[in-house]
Amino acid sequence: MKHIVTVQDAVTAFEPWMEPTSAELDAIEQEMPLILADVDLLDAQIITLDHAPTELDTRRIRRARRRVLAERAALAERTATASLPGGAA
């Protein structure tokens, strides 16, 4: 019988340099509204998997898609503004 203890140590070992940087955490924070909008869209779609979508389900999915598109546009705007030199648009 093989023991996986040595493999487990290699898989679960973390080094301090493996932590996310401040810039990566800031990027995640900036993308969080889009991530949450995507989760809401997935939730709305999952609800309809086991039955035919009702009018309410259709509206929920449509509203979630609009929110995702709005958040993508807002993120693109923030990213474009932040990447311009001097912050000018």
PyMOL Python script that loads the backbone (N, CA, C, O; Angstrom):
from pymol import cmd

cmd.read_pdbstr("""\
ATOM      1  N   MET A   1       0.834  -1.166   0.000  1.00  0.00           N
ATOM      2  CA  MET A   1       0.000   0.000   0.000  1.00  0.00           C
ATOM      3  C   MET A   1       0.887   1.241   0.000  1.00  0.00           C
ATOM      4  O   MET A   1       1.831   1.340   0.783  1.00  0.00           O
ATOM      5  N   LYS A   2       0.579   2.170  -0.872  1.00  0.00           N
ATOM      6  CA  LYS A   2       1.368   3.394  -0.965  1.00  0.00           C
ATOM      7  C   LYS A   2       0.757   4.478  -0.096  1.00  0.00           C
ATOM      8  O   LYS A   2      -0.461   4.649  -0.058  1.00  0.00           O
ATOM      9  N   HIS A   3       1.595   5.190   0.582  1.00  0.00           N
ATOM     10  CA  HIS A   3       1.141   6.312   1.391  1.00  0.00           C
ATOM     11  C   HIS A   3       1.308   7.597   0.580  1.00  0.00           C
ATOM     12  O   HIS A   3       2.291   7.765  -0.141  1.00  0.00           O
ATOM     13  N   ILE A   4       0.344   8.490   0.705  1.00  0.00           N
ATOM     14  CA  ILE A   4       0.416   9.730  -0.058  1.00  0.00           C
ATOM     15  C   ILE A   4       0.840  10.913   0.809  1.00  0.00           C
ATOM     16  O   ILE A   4       0.671  12.067   0.414  1.00  0.00           O
ATOM     17  N   VAL A   5       1.379  10.635   1.963  1.00  0.00           N
ATOM     18  CA  VAL A   5       1.771  11.699   2.880  1.00  0.00           C
ATOM     19  C   VAL A   5       2.797  12.622   2.238  1.00  0.00           C
ATOM     20  O   VAL A   5       2.684  13.843   2.345  1.00  0.00           O
ATOM     21  N   THR A   6       3.792  12.055   1.576  1.00  0.00           N
ATOM     22  CA  THR A   6       4.804  12.906   0.956  1.00  0.00           C
ATOM     23  C   THR A   6       4.206  13.726  -0.176  1.00  0.00           C
ATOM     24  O   THR A   6       4.597  14.876  -0.374  1.00  0.00           O
ATOM     25  N   VAL A   7       3.272  13.160  -0.918  1.00  0.00           N
ATOM     26  CA  VAL A   7       2.611  13.900  -1.983  1.00  0.00           C
ATOM     27  C   VAL A   7       1.736  14.991  -1.381  1.00  0.00           C
ATOM     28  O   VAL A   7       1.686  16.108  -1.895  1.00  0.00           O
ATOM     29  N   GLN A   8       1.050  14.666  -0.295  1.00  0.00           N
ATOM     30  CA  GLN A   8       0.186  15.644   0.349  1.00  0.00           C
ATOM     31  C   GLN A   8       0.994  16.845   0.834  1.00  0.00           C
ATOM     32  O   GLN A   8       0.549  17.985   0.698  1.00  0.00           O
ATOM     33  N   ASP A   9       2.170  16.601   1.393  1.00  0.00           N
ATOM     34  CA  ASP A   9       3.019  17.704   1.834  1.00  0.00           C
ATOM     35  C   ASP A   9       3.392  18.598   0.660  1.00  0.00           C
ATOM     36  O   ASP A   9       3.412  19.821   0.798  1.00  0.00           O
ATOM     37  N   ALA A  10       3.683  18.014  -0.477  1.00  0.00           N
ATOM     38  CA  ALA A  10       4.053  18.804  -1.645  1.00  0.00           C
ATOM     39  C   ALA A  10       2.863  19.585  -2.191  1.00  0.00           C
ATOM     40  O   ALA A  10       3.019  20.708  -2.671  1.00  0.00           O
ATOM     41  N   VAL A  11       1.692  18.997  -2.118  1.00  0.00           N
ATOM     42  CA  VAL A  11       0.501  19.655  -2.654  1.00  0.00           C
ATOM     43  C   VAL A  11       0.030  20.778  -1.746  1.00  0.00           C
ATOM     44  O   VAL A  11      -0.380  21.833  -2.231  1.00  0.00           O
ATOM     45  N   THR A  12       0.082  20.569  -0.446  1.00  0.00           N
ATOM     46  CA  THR A  12      -0.457  21.559   0.483  1.00  0.00           C
ATOM     47  C   THR A  12       0.584  22.524   1.016  1.00  0.00           C
ATOM     48  O   THR A  12       0.259  23.394   1.823  1.00  0.00           O
ATOM     49  N   ALA A  13       1.813  22.389   0.588  1.00  0.00           N
ATOM     50  CA  ALA A  13       2.865  23.285   1.091  1.00  0.00           C
ATOM     51  C   ALA A  13       2.713  24.660   0.458  1.00  0.00           C
ATOM     52  O   ALA A  13       2.535  24.778  -0.754  1.00  0.00           O
ATOM     53  N   PHE A  14       2.785  25.685   1.276  1.00  0.00           N
ATOM     54  CA  PHE A  14       2.711  27.056   0.787  1.00  0.00           C
ATOM     55  C   PHE A  14       3.934  27.813   1.268  1.00  0.00           C
ATOM     56  O   PHE A  14       4.359  27.686   2.416  1.00  0.00           O
ATOM     57  N   GLU A  15       4.466  28.571   0.398  1.00  0.00           N
ATOM     58  CA  GLU A  15       5.600  29.420   0.717  1.00  0.00           C
ATOM     59  C   GLU A  15       5.111  30.862   0.777  1.00  0.00           C
ATOM     60  O   GLU A  15       4.136  31.207   0.109  1.00  0.00           O
ATOM     61  N   PRO A  16       5.761  31.699   1.555  1.00  0.00           N
ATOM     62  CA  PRO A  16       5.335  33.097   1.635  1.00  0.00           C
ATOM     63  C   PRO A  16       5.315  33.803   0.281  1.00  0.00           C
ATOM     64  O   PRO A  16       4.494  34.695   0.069  1.00  0.00           O
ATOM     65  N   TRP A  17       6.193  33.426  -0.628  1.00  0.00           N
ATOM     66  CA  TRP A  17       6.226  34.078  -1.934  1.00  0.00           C
ATOM     67  C   TRP A  17       5.048  33.684  -2.812  1.00  0.00           C
ATOM     68  O   TRP A  17       4.843  34.286  -3.866  1.00  0.00           O
ATOM     69  N   MET A  18       4.260  32.678  -2.399  1.00  0.00           N
ATOM     70  CA  MET A  18       3.116  32.228  -3.186  1.00  0.00           C
ATOM     71  C   MET A  18       1.864  33.045  -2.893  1.00  0.00           C
ATOM     72  O   MET A  18       0.846  32.859  -3.561  1.00  0.00           O
ATOM     73  N   GLU A  19       1.912  33.939  -1.918  1.00  0.00           N
ATOM     74  CA  GLU A  19       0.759  34.769  -1.584  1.00  0.00           C
ATOM     75  C   GLU A  19       0.521  35.794  -2.695  1.00  0.00           C
ATOM     76  O   GLU A  19       1.463  36.219  -3.364  1.00  0.00           O
ATOM     77  N   PRO A  20      -0.740  36.186  -2.887  1.00  0.00           N
ATOM     78  CA  PRO A  20      -1.003  37.209  -3.905  1.00  0.00           C
ATOM     79  C   PRO A  20      -0.396  38.550  -3.496  1.00  0.00           C
ATOM     80  O   PRO A  20      -0.337  38.893  -2.316  1.00  0.00           O
ATOM     81  N   THR A  21       0.044  39.282  -4.485  1.00  0.00           N
ATOM     82  CA  THR A  21       0.624  40.592  -4.226  1.00  0.00           C
ATOM     83  C   THR A  21      -0.492  41.601  -3.983  1.00  0.00           C
ATOM     84  O   THR A  21      -1.666  41.318  -4.223  1.00  0.00           O
ATOM     85  N   SER A  22      -0.118  42.754  -3.513  1.00  0.00           N
ATOM     86  CA  SER A  22      -1.101  43.823  -3.290  1.00  0.00           C
ATOM     87  C   SER A  22      -1.763  44.225  -4.600  1.00  0.00           C
ATOM     88  O   SER A  22      -2.961  44.505  -4.628  1.00  0.00           O
ATOM     89  N   ALA A  23      -1.002  44.256  -5.678  1.00  0.00           N
ATOM     90  CA  ALA A  23      -1.562  44.615  -6.982  1.00  0.00           C
ATOM     91  C   ALA A  23      -2.593  43.578  -7.440  1.00  0.00           C
ATOM     92  O   ALA A  23      -3.631  43.936  -7.995  1.00  0.00           O
ATOM     93  N   GLU A  24      -2.302  42.294  -7.205  1.00  0.00           N
ATOM     94  CA  GLU A  24      -3.262  41.245  -7.577  1.00  0.00           C
ATOM     95  C   GLU A  24      -4.532  41.339  -6.736  1.00  0.00           C
ATOM     96  O   GLU A  24      -5.633  41.166  -7.258  1.00  0.00           O
ATOM     97  N   LEU A  25      -4.390  41.610  -5.453  1.00  0.00           N
ATOM     98  CA  LEU A  25      -5.562  41.761  -4.599  1.00  0.00           C
ATOM     99  C   LEU A  25      -6.377  42.984  -5.001  1.00  0.00           C
ATOM    100  O   LEU A  25      -7.607  42.943  -4.961  1.00  0.00           O
ATOM    101  N   ASP A  26      -5.716  44.065  -5.385  1.00  0.00           N
ATOM    102  CA  ASP A  26      -6.431  45.254  -5.859  1.00  0.00           C
ATOM    103  C   ASP A  26      -7.191  44.972  -7.148  1.00  0.00           C
ATOM    104  O   ASP A  26      -8.310  45.450  -7.331  1.00  0.00           O
ATOM    105  N   ALA A  27      -6.582  44.193  -8.045  1.00  0.00           N
ATOM    106  CA  ALA A  27      -7.248  43.834  -9.299  1.00  0.00           C
ATOM    107  C   ALA A  27      -8.475  42.975  -9.036  1.00  0.00           C
ATOM    108  O   ALA A  27      -9.509  43.155  -9.680  1.00  0.00           O
ATOM    109  N   ILE A  28      -8.370  42.051  -8.105  1.00  0.00           N
ATOM    110  CA  ILE A  28      -9.522  41.217  -7.750  1.00  0.00           C
ATOM    111  C   ILE A  28     -10.627  42.075  -7.157  1.00  0.00           C
ATOM    112  O   ILE A  28     -11.801  41.901  -7.482  1.00  0.00           O
ATOM    113  N   GLU A  29     -10.249  42.998  -6.291  1.00  0.00           N
ATOM    114  CA  GLU A  29     -11.233  43.900  -5.672  1.00  0.00           C
ATOM    115  C   GLU A  29     -11.926  44.748  -6.729  1.00  0.00           C
ATOM    116  O   GLU A  29     -13.129  44.997  -6.637  1.00  0.00           O
ATOM    117  N   GLN A  30     -11.181  45.190  -7.723  1.00  0.00           N
ATOM    118  CA  GLN A  30     -11.760  46.001  -8.786  1.00  0.00           C
ATOM    119  C   GLN A  30     -12.717  45.172  -9.649  1.00  0.00           C
ATOM    120  O   GLN A  30     -13.705  45.707 -10.152  1.00  0.00           O
ATOM    121  N   GLU A  31     -12.445  43.897  -9.826  1.00  0.00           N
ATOM    122  CA  GLU A  31     -13.283  43.023 -10.643  1.00  0.00           C
ATOM    123  C   GLU A  31     -14.433  42.392  -9.864  1.00  0.00           C
ATOM    124  O   GLU A  31     -15.276  41.726 -10.464  1.00  0.00           O
ATOM    125  N   MET A  32     -14.491  42.578  -8.564  1.00  0.00           N
ATOM    126  CA  MET A  32     -15.492  41.910  -7.738  1.00  0.00           C
ATOM    127  C   MET A  32     -16.935  42.198  -8.165  1.00  0.00           C
ATOM    128  O   MET A  32     -17.734  41.262  -8.168  1.00  0.00           O
ATOM    129  N   PRO A  33     -17.327  43.430  -8.528  1.00  0.00           N
ATOM    130  CA  PRO A  33     -18.706  43.630  -8.981  1.00  0.00           C
ATOM    131  C   PRO A  33     -19.064  42.776 -10.201  1.00  0.00           C
ATOM    132  O   PRO A  33     -20.181  42.268 -10.299  1.00  0.00           O
ATOM    133  N   LEU A  34     -18.117  42.621 -11.126  1.00  0.00           N
ATOM    134  CA  LEU A  34     -18.362  41.774 -12.297  1.00  0.00           C
ATOM    135  C   LEU A  34     -18.454  40.306 -11.894  1.00  0.00           C
ATOM    136  O   LEU A  34     -19.300  39.575 -12.408  1.00  0.00           O
ATOM    137  N   ILE A  35     -17.611  39.883 -11.002  1.00  0.00           N
ATOM    138  CA  ILE A  35     -17.644  38.498 -10.532  1.00  0.00           C
ATOM    139  C   ILE A  35     -18.986  38.193  -9.881  1.00  0.00           C
ATOM    140  O   ILE A  35     -19.577  37.146 -10.143  1.00  0.00           O
ATOM    141  N   LEU A  36     -19.468  39.091  -9.041  1.00  0.00           N
ATOM    142  CA  LEU A  36     -20.759  38.887  -8.377  1.00  0.00           C
ATOM    143  C   LEU A  36     -21.914  38.904  -9.376  1.00  0.00           C
ATOM    144  O   LEU A  36     -22.876  38.152  -9.221  1.00  0.00           O
ATOM    145  N   ALA A  37     -21.828  39.755 -10.398  1.00  0.00           N
ATOM    146  CA  ALA A  37     -22.862  39.780 -11.432  1.00  0.00           C
ATOM    147  C   ALA A  37     -22.873  38.466 -12.207  1.00  0.00           C
ATOM    148  O   ALA A  37     -23.940  37.949 -12.539  1.00  0.00           O
ATOM    149  N   ASP A  38     -21.690  37.924 -12.495  1.00  0.00           N
ATOM    150  CA  ASP A  38     -21.611  36.625 -13.175  1.00  0.00           C
ATOM    151  C   ASP A  38     -22.209  35.513 -12.322  1.00  0.00           C
ATOM    152  O   ASP A  38     -22.880  34.620 -12.839  1.00  0.00           O
ATOM    153  N   VAL A  39     -21.967  35.568 -11.032  1.00  0.00           N
ATOM    154  CA  VAL A  39     -22.534  34.563 -10.125  1.00  0.00           C
ATOM    155  C   VAL A  39     -24.059  34.654 -10.118  1.00  0.00           C
ATOM    156  O   VAL A  39     -24.742  33.631 -10.131  1.00  0.00           O
ATOM    157  N   ASP A  40     -24.589  35.866 -10.098  1.00  0.00           N
ATOM    158  CA  ASP A  40     -26.046  36.035 -10.140  1.00  0.00           C
ATOM    159  C   ASP A  40     -26.631  35.485 -11.439  1.00  0.00           C
ATOM    160  O   ASP A  40     -27.695  34.865 -11.430  1.00  0.00           O
ATOM    161  N   LEU A  41     -25.939  35.712 -12.552  1.00  0.00           N
ATOM    162  CA  LEU A  41     -26.408  35.172 -13.833  1.00  0.00           C
ATOM    163  C   LEU A  41     -26.391  33.647 -13.806  1.00  0.00           C
ATOM    164  O   LEU A  41     -27.342  33.008 -14.255  1.00  0.00           O
ATOM    165  N   LEU A  42     -25.320  33.064 -13.285  1.00  0.00           N
ATOM    166  CA  LEU A  42     -25.263  31.602 -13.187  1.00  0.00           C
ATOM    167  C   LEU A  42     -26.371  31.060 -12.292  1.00  0.00           C
ATOM    168  O   LEU A  42     -26.978  30.036 -12.607  1.00  0.00           O
ATOM    169  N   ASP A  43     -26.634  31.734 -11.185  1.00  0.00           N
ATOM    170  CA  ASP A  43     -27.721  31.304 -10.302  1.00  0.00           C
ATOM    171  C   ASP A  43     -29.058  31.315 -11.036  1.00  0.00           C
ATOM    172  O   ASP A  43     -29.847  30.377 -10.918  1.00  0.00           O
ATOM    173  N   ALA A  44     -29.305  32.376 -11.792  1.00  0.00           N
ATOM    174  CA  ALA A  44     -30.565  32.478 -12.533  1.00  0.00           C
ATOM    175  C   ALA A  44     -30.660  31.376 -13.589  1.00  0.00           C
ATOM    176  O   ALA A  44     -31.739  30.826 -13.811  1.00  0.00           O
ATOM    177  N   GLN A  45     -29.553  31.054 -14.235  1.00  0.00           N
ATOM    178  CA  GLN A  45     -29.573  29.996 -15.245  1.00  0.00           C
ATOM    179  C   GLN A  45     -29.719  28.618 -14.613  1.00  0.00           C
ATOM    180  O   GLN A  45     -30.397  27.752 -15.166  1.00  0.00           O
ATOM    181  N   ILE A  46     -29.098  28.407 -13.477  1.00  0.00           N
ATOM    182  CA  ILE A  46     -29.188  27.104 -12.803  1.00  0.00           C
ATOM    183  C   ILE A  46     -30.618  26.827 -12.361  1.00  0.00           C
ATOM    184  O   ILE A  46     -31.073  25.684 -12.413  1.00  0.00           O
ATOM    185  N   ILE A  47     -31.317  27.846 -11.932  1.00  0.00           N
ATOM    186  CA  ILE A  47     -32.705  27.670 -11.491  1.00  0.00           C
ATOM    187  C   ILE A  47     -33.558  27.067 -12.597  1.00  0.00           C
ATOM    188  O   ILE A  47     -34.474  26.293 -12.319  1.00  0.00           O
ATOM    189  N   THR A  48     -33.271  27.410 -13.838  1.00  0.00           N
ATOM    190  CA  THR A  48     -34.107  26.955 -14.949  1.00  0.00           C
ATOM    191  C   THR A  48     -33.698  25.592 -15.511  1.00  0.00           C
ATOM    192  O   THR A  48     -34.310  25.120 -16.469  1.00  0.00           O
ATOM    193  N   LEU A  49     -32.681  24.953 -14.938  1.00  0.00           N
ATOM    194  CA  LEU A  49     -32.221  23.684 -15.488  1.00  0.00           C
ATOM    195  C   LEU A  49     -33.217  22.540 -15.304  1.00  0.00           C
ATOM    196  O   LEU A  49     -33.293  21.648 -16.148  1.00  0.00           O
ATOM    197  N   ASP A  50     -33.966  22.557 -14.231  1.00  0.00           N
ATOM    198  CA  ASP A  50     -34.831  21.411 -13.955  1.00  0.00           C
ATOM    199  C   ASP A  50     -36.290  21.633 -14.341  1.00  0.00           C
ATOM    200  O   ASP A  50     -37.125  20.759 -14.108  1.00  0.00           O
ATOM    201  N   HIS A  51     -36.610  22.781 -14.924  1.00  0.00           N
ATOM    202  CA  HIS A  51     -37.978  23.008 -15.383  1.00  0.00           C
ATOM    203  C   HIS A  51     -37.971  24.018 -16.519  1.00  0.00           C
ATOM    204  O   HIS A  51     -36.981  24.715 -16.741  1.00  0.00           O
ATOM    205  N   ALA A  52     -39.074  24.087 -17.229  1.00  0.00           N
ATOM    206  CA  ALA A  52     -39.194  25.074 -18.302  1.00  0.00           C
ATOM    207  C   ALA A  52     -39.209  26.465 -17.677  1.00  0.00           C
ATOM    208  O   ALA A  52     -39.904  26.694 -16.688  1.00  0.00           O
ATOM    209  N   PRO A  53     -38.444  27.392 -18.252  1.00  0.00           N
ATOM    210  CA  PRO A  53     -38.387  28.735 -17.662  1.00  0.00           C
ATOM    211  C   PRO A  53     -39.739  29.427 -17.691  1.00  0.00           C
ATOM    212  O   PRO A  53     -40.430  29.436 -18.710  1.00  0.00           O
ATOM    213  N   THR A  54     -40.096  29.997 -16.574  1.00  0.00           N
ATOM    214  CA  THR A  54     -41.318  30.794 -16.492  1.00  0.00           C
ATOM    215  C   THR A  54     -41.000  32.217 -16.936  1.00  0.00           C
ATOM    216  O   THR A  54     -39.845  32.546 -17.206  1.00  0.00           O
ATOM    217  N   GLU A  55     -42.017  33.048 -17.009  1.00  0.00           N
ATOM    218  CA  GLU A  55     -41.806  34.450 -17.371  1.00  0.00           C
ATOM    219  C   GLU A  55     -40.901  35.128 -16.342  1.00  0.00           C
ATOM    220  O   GLU A  55     -40.049  35.941 -16.701  1.00  0.00           O
ATOM    221  N   LEU A  56     -41.086  34.798 -15.079  1.00  0.00           N
ATOM    222  CA  LEU A  56     -40.237  35.367 -14.029  1.00  0.00           C
ATOM    223  C   LEU A  56     -38.780  34.927 -14.202  1.00  0.00           C
ATOM    224  O   LEU A  56     -37.864  35.734 -14.044  1.00  0.00           O
ATOM    225  N   ASP A  57     -38.571  33.658 -14.525  1.00  0.00           N
ATOM    226  CA  ASP A  57     -37.210  33.164 -14.768  1.00  0.00           C
ATOM    227  C   ASP A  57     -36.563  33.890 -15.944  1.00  0.00           C
ATOM    228  O   ASP A  57     -35.392  34.266 -15.885  1.00  0.00           O
ATOM    229  N   THR A  58     -37.326  34.081 -17.001  1.00  0.00           N
ATOM    230  CA  THR A  58     -36.826  34.774 -18.182  1.00  0.00           C
ATOM    231  C   THR A  58     -36.428  36.200 -17.843  1.00  0.00           C
ATOM    232  O   THR A  58     -35.379  36.672 -18.280  1.00  0.00           O
ATOM    233  N   ARG A  59     -37.253  36.887 -17.072  1.00  0.00           N
ATOM    234  CA  ARG A  59     -36.934  38.261 -16.666  1.00  0.00           C
ATOM    235  C   ARG A  59     -35.705  38.298 -15.769  1.00  0.00           C
ATOM    236  O   ARG A  59     -34.872  39.197 -15.884  1.00  0.00           O
ATOM    237  N   ARG A  60     -35.592  37.320 -14.876  1.00  0.00           N
ATOM    238  CA  ARG A  60     -34.445  37.256 -13.966  1.00  0.00           C
ATOM    239  C   ARG A  60     -33.149  37.068 -14.755  1.00  0.00           C
ATOM    240  O   ARG A  60     -32.147  37.722 -14.467  1.00  0.00           O
ATOM    241  N   ILE A  61     -33.166  36.179 -15.746  1.00  0.00           N
ATOM    242  CA  ILE A  61     -31.981  35.943 -16.572  1.00  0.00           C
ATOM    243  C   ILE A  61     -31.647  37.190 -17.396  1.00  0.00           C
ATOM    244  O   ILE A  61     -30.485  37.582 -17.499  1.00  0.00           O
ATOM    245  N   ARG A  62     -32.676  37.805 -17.978  1.00  0.00           N
ATOM    246  CA  ARG A  62     -32.451  39.004 -18.772  1.00  0.00           C
ATOM    247  C   ARG A  62     -31.846  40.126 -17.922  1.00  0.00           C
ATOM    248  O   ARG A  62     -30.916  40.808 -18.352  1.00  0.00           O
ATOM    249  N   ARG A  63     -32.379  40.307 -16.722  1.00  0.00           N
ATOM    250  CA  ARG A  63     -31.875  41.338 -15.809  1.00  0.00           C
ATOM    251  C   ARG A  63     -30.430  41.029 -15.399  1.00  0.00           C
ATOM    252  O   ARG A  63     -29.600  41.935 -15.319  1.00  0.00           O
ATOM    253  N   ALA A  64     -30.135  39.763 -15.143  1.00  0.00           N
ATOM    254  CA  ALA A  64     -28.776  39.373 -14.760  1.00  0.00           C
ATOM    255  C   ALA A  64     -27.801  39.590 -15.916  1.00  0.00           C
ATOM    256  O   ALA A  64     -26.671  40.028 -15.696  1.00  0.00           O
ATOM    257  N   ARG A  65     -28.225  39.288 -17.142  1.00  0.00           N
ATOM    258  CA  ARG A  65     -27.357  39.520 -18.308  1.00  0.00           C
ATOM    259  C   ARG A  65     -27.071  41.011 -18.485  1.00  0.00           C
ATOM    260  O   ARG A  65     -25.941  41.404 -18.777  1.00  0.00           O
ATOM    261  N   ARG A  66     -28.111  41.841 -18.306  1.00  0.00           N
ATOM    262  CA  ARG A  66     -27.903  43.290 -18.420  1.00  0.00           C
ATOM    263  C   ARG A  66     -26.928  43.785 -17.363  1.00  0.00           C
ATOM    264  O   ARG A  66     -26.095  44.650 -17.631  1.00  0.00           O
ATOM    265  N   ARG A  67     -27.037  43.231 -16.158  1.00  0.00           N
ATOM    266  CA  ARG A  67     -26.117  43.636 -15.088  1.00  0.00           C
ATOM    267  C   ARG A  67     -24.687  43.228 -15.409  1.00  0.00           C
ATOM    268  O   ARG A  67     -23.755  43.994 -15.164  1.00  0.00           O
ATOM    269  N   VAL A  68     -24.502  42.031 -15.954  1.00  0.00           N
ATOM    270  CA  VAL A  68     -23.162  41.574 -16.333  1.00  0.00           C
ATOM    271  C   VAL A  68     -22.587  42.503 -17.392  1.00  0.00           C
ATOM    272  O   VAL A  68     -21.433  42.919 -17.294  1.00  0.00           O
ATOM    273  N   LEU A  69     -23.389  42.831 -18.407  1.00  0.00           N
ATOM    274  CA  LEU A  69     -22.899  43.723 -19.460  1.00  0.00           C
ATOM    275  C   LEU A  69     -22.560  45.101 -18.911  1.00  0.00           C
ATOM    276  O   LEU A  69     -21.559  45.699 -19.306  1.00  0.00           O
ATOM    277  N   ALA A  70     -23.384  45.607 -18.005  1.00  0.00           N
ATOM    278  CA  ALA A  70     -23.107  46.913 -17.402  1.00  0.00           C
ATOM    279  C   ALA A  70     -21.825  46.883 -16.578  1.00  0.00           C
ATOM    280  O   ALA A  70     -21.029  47.821 -16.630  1.00  0.00           O
ATOM    281  N   GLU A  71     -21.623  45.818 -15.826  1.00  0.00           N
ATOM    282  CA  GLU A  71     -20.408  45.705 -15.015  1.00  0.00           C
ATOM    283  C   GLU A  71     -19.169  45.540 -15.895  1.00  0.00           C
ATOM    284  O   GLU A  71     -18.105  46.069 -15.572  1.00  0.00           O
ATOM    285  N   ARG A  72     -19.302  44.807 -17.007  1.00  0.00           N
ATOM    286  CA  ARG A  72     -18.170  44.679 -17.934  1.00  0.00           C
ATOM    287  C   ARG A  72     -17.802  46.031 -18.520  1.00  0.00           C
ATOM    288  O   ARG A  72     -16.623  46.375 -18.615  1.00  0.00           O
ATOM    289  N   ALA A  73     -18.822  46.804 -18.915  1.00  0.00           N
ATOM    290  CA  ALA A  73     -18.564  48.131 -19.465  1.00  0.00           C
ATOM    291  C   ALA A  73     -17.928  49.036 -18.418  1.00  0.00           C
ATOM    292  O   ALA A  73     -16.993  49.776 -18.727  1.00  0.00           O
ATOM    293  N   ALA A  74     -18.422  48.987 -17.182  1.00  0.00           N
ATOM    294  CA  ALA A  74     -17.866  49.812 -16.115  1.00  0.00           C
ATOM    295  C   ALA A  74     -16.421  49.415 -15.820  1.00  0.00           C
ATOM    296  O   ALA A  74     -15.573  50.280 -15.604  1.00  0.00           O
ATOM    297  N   LEU A  75     -16.138  48.116 -15.809  1.00  0.00           N
ATOM    298  CA  LEU A  75     -14.771  47.655 -15.565  1.00  0.00           C
ATOM    299  C   LEU A  75     -13.851  48.090 -16.704  1.00  0.00           C
ATOM    300  O   LEU A  75     -12.721  48.515 -16.459  1.00  0.00           O
ATOM    301  N   ALA A  76     -14.321  47.989 -17.938  1.00  0.00           N
ATOM    302  CA  ALA A  76     -13.513  48.423 -19.075  1.00  0.00           C
ATOM    303  C   ALA A  76     -13.236  49.916 -18.985  1.00  0.00           C
ATOM    304  O   ALA A  76     -12.131  50.364 -19.292  1.00  0.00           O
ATOM    305  N   GLU A  77     -14.222  50.680 -18.571  1.00  0.00           N
ATOM    306  CA  GLU A  77     -14.044  52.122 -18.408  1.00  0.00           C
ATOM    307  C   GLU A  77     -13.023  52.424 -17.310  1.00  0.00           C
ATOM    308  O   GLU A  77     -12.137  53.259 -17.491  1.00  0.00           O
ATOM    309  N   ARG A  78     -13.152  51.740 -16.175  1.00  0.00           N
ATOM    310  CA  ARG A  78     -12.203  51.962 -15.078  1.00  0.00           C
ATOM    311  C   ARG A  78     -10.794  51.557 -15.488  1.00  0.00           C
ATOM    312  O   ARG A  78      -9.828  52.249 -15.166  1.00  0.00           O
ATOM    313  N   THR A  79     -10.674  50.456 -16.188  1.00  0.00           N
ATOM    314  CA  THR A  79      -9.368  49.969 -16.619  1.00  0.00           C
ATOM    315  C   THR A  79      -8.741  50.920 -17.630  1.00  0.00           C
ATOM    316  O   THR A  79      -7.550  51.219 -17.548  1.00  0.00           O
ATOM    317  N   ALA A  80      -9.535  51.393 -18.577  1.00  0.00           N
ATOM    318  CA  ALA A  80      -9.011  52.305 -19.591  1.00  0.00           C
ATOM    319  C   ALA A  80      -8.600  53.627 -18.963  1.00  0.00           C
ATOM    320  O   ALA A  80      -7.572  54.193 -19.335  1.00  0.00           O
ATOM    321  N   THR A  81      -9.373  54.117 -18.034  1.00  0.00           N
ATOM    322  CA  THR A  81      -9.062  55.378 -17.375  1.00  0.00           C
ATOM    323  C   THR A  81      -7.812  55.239 -16.522  1.00  0.00           C
ATOM    324  O   THR A  81      -6.976  56.143 -16.497  1.00  0.00           O
ATOM    325  N   ALA A  82      -7.676  54.127 -15.829  1.00  0.00           N
ATOM    326  CA  ALA A  82      -6.528  53.909 -14.952  1.00  0.00           C
ATOM    327  C   ALA A  82      -5.247  53.692 -15.749  1.00  0.00           C
ATOM    328  O   ALA A  82      -4.162  53.990 -15.249  1.00  0.00           O
ATOM    329  N   SER A  83      -5.341  53.185 -16.969  1.00  0.00           N
ATOM    330  CA  SER A  83      -4.134  52.881 -17.730  1.00  0.00           C
ATOM    331  C   SER A  83      -3.621  54.064 -18.536  1.00  0.00           C
ATOM    332  O   SER A  83      -2.489  54.037 -19.019  1.00  0.00           O
ATOM    333  N   LEU A  84      -4.443  55.110 -18.691  1.00  0.00           N
ATOM    334  CA  LEU A  84      -3.975  56.285 -19.427  1.00  0.00           C
ATOM    335  C   LEU A  84      -2.982  57.079 -18.581  1.00  0.00           C
ATOM    336  O   LEU A  84      -3.173  57.230 -17.375  1.00  0.00           O
ATOM    337  N   PRO A  85      -1.939  57.578 -19.203  1.00  0.00           N
ATOM    338  CA  PRO A  85      -0.970  58.362 -18.433  1.00  0.00           C
ATOM    339  C   PRO A  85      -1.606  59.648 -17.922  1.00  0.00           C
ATOM    340  O   PRO A  85      -2.288  60.353 -18.666  1.00  0.00           O
ATOM    341  N   GLY A  86      -1.382  59.941 -16.671  1.00  0.00           N
ATOM    342  CA  GLY A  86      -1.939  61.149 -16.075  1.00  0.00           C
ATOM    343  C   GLY A  86      -3.385  61.017 -15.687  1.00  0.00           C
ATOM    344  O   GLY A  86      -3.951  61.945 -15.110  1.00  0.00           O
ATOM    345  N   GLY A  87      -4.011  59.877 -15.989  1.00  0.00           N
ATOM    346  CA  GLY A  87      -5.410  59.659 -15.642  1.00  0.00           C
ATOM    347  C   GLY A  87      -6.372  60.439 -16.511  1.00  0.00           C
ATOM    348  O   GLY A  87      -7.552  60.539 -16.174  1.00  0.00           O
ATOM    349  N   ALA A  88      -5.907  60.997 -17.622  1.00  0.00           N
ATOM    350  CA  ALA A  88      -6.782  61.753 -18.501  1.00  0.00           C
ATOM    351  C   ALA A  88      -7.529  60.808 -19.424  1.00  0.00           C
ATOM    352  O   ALA A  88      -6.997  59.779 -19.841  1.00  0.00           O
ATOM    353  N   ALA A  89      -8.755  61.160 -19.736  1.00  0.00           N
ATOM    354  CA  ALA A  89      -9.550  60.323 -20.620  1.00  0.00           C
ATOM    355  C   ALA A  89      -9.475  60.788 -22.047  1.00  0.00           C
ATOM    356  O   ALA A  89     -10.094  60.186 -22.925  1.00  0.00           O
TER     357      ALA A  89
END
""", "prot")
cmd.dss("prot")
cmd.show_as("cartoon", "prot")
cmd.util.cbc("prot")
cmd.orient("prot")
